Amino acid sequence: MTIHKEGYTSIALSVLVIFILNAIVDYKFHDVTWLVWLTYIFSLALFITVLQFFRNPKRTFTDDNNLIICPADGKVVVIEETYEGEYFKDQRLQVSIFMSPVNVHINRNPISGVVKFFKYHPGKYLAAWNPKSSTENERTTVVVEHANGSPVLFRQIAGALARRIVWYVKEGDIVEQNKEFGFIKFGSRVDLFLPIGTKINLELNQVVKGGITVLGEL
């Protein structure tokens, strides 16, 4: 397992905060043993939490050009037909994956193809499970067209804790299935909008892993 590049700054800031906090406690309250030990335990827990959030575990990916692979770790919270009004402007099959703060937060391309559309939307920070978060929160929209002509739309959506969305793609890029297309810091969700009739291999509340779990078939 390695640490993702998006975590370097956050980890450095955490180490700085922990160092200052411990220095203050050791200097002013060195005779209060319980407070000193409580500070040590809190500091260790904070450091481990930040490290695990930015972890980048080694994985054997599921590679199949006819399959749609889950773009993120988390839990499936939505599988339903809905109207997609930004790009398709018609009925689509929506699948949403909620990422808690303890999940790996790397986002991966569910299919290979050409990026036909990309847009970043500033917005609110509603809880990620709120249905309005798909259209009102800070988010990105990416549409990748598969070699067979099928377009798949996927969205990074910020949540109540997630205040930073990072993306690595732009219109015209040729992307590979399971390669990173972005990262969301501190909990959020990813929505996918698929053609009606797409065979879905998931169930509600199923726990999935990005780059490994098969979401559906083109």
Buried (B, 14 or more C-beta within 10 A) or exposed (E): EEBBEBBEEBBEEBBEBBEEBBEEBEEEEEEEEEEBEEBBEBBEEBBEEBBBBBBBEEBEBBEEEEBBBBBBBBBBBBBEEBEBEBBBEEEBBBBBBBBBBEBBBBBBBBBBBBBBBBEEBEBBBBBBBBEEBBBBBBBBBBBBBBEEEBBBBBBBBBBBBBEEBBBEBEEEBEBEBBEBBBBBBBBBBBBBBBBEEBEBEBEEEBEBBBBBBBBBEB
